[in-house]
Amino acid sequence: VAKDLGGKVPATGVRLLDKGRTQYFALHGQTGHLVTAERIDREQLCDSEQQCVLRCGVIMEGKM
């Protein structure tokens, strides 16, 4: 994410949107890398489906 933003991630104004109540992803404050924020249990999320996909969106507030 930091690379896409020119190497810098603002301290505020960045939000990650995950579907559901559990937020599985976070942005590392110093590096801007997308990291897992919560343990991801594939069997619980996708049951017996062969392909398991988690999607999240990044929202930037203000001008870039």
N, C-alpha and C positions, 0 to 999 in steps of 0.2 A: 504494500500500500504506500509506504514512504517513497519508493522508487517512482510510482505513478504520480506522486505529488511533488516531484522535484527534490526528493531527499529529506523533506521536512514534514512532520506531522504536527499540526497545532496542538497545544496542550488542552484546549477546549474546543467544542463545536464539532467533534467527530463522534458519530454514533454508529453502532453496528445493529442491524435489525435481523433477528432470527425469527423464524416462524415458531409459534408455541411459547410456552412460559419459560423454558430453560434457555439461557444464553450460553451457547457452546463455544463461541469465539470472542476474542478480545484483541485489541491492538496493544502491542508492547510499547510502553510510553517512550522509551529511549530510541529504539530501533525502528519502530513503525511496522514491525512484522506482524502478520496475522497469526495468532497463536490460539490453541485450545484453552478455554477458560474453565471447562468442566469435563469430567470424564465422559466419553462418548461410548455408550453401550449399543452396539449394532443390533443385537438380538432384540433389545427393548424397542428400539426405534423402527426397525424395518421388518421385524418378525422373520418370516421365511422368504421374503423377496430376494431375488438374486442380486439385483443392483440396489445399492443404498446411497442416496444422494442427500446431502445437507446443503441448503442454500442460505446465504446471508447477504445483506446489502450494506453498503457503506454510505452514510449520509454526511455531507459536509455542510455546515452552517456558515453563512457569510461568503465573502469573495475569496477566490483562490488566486 
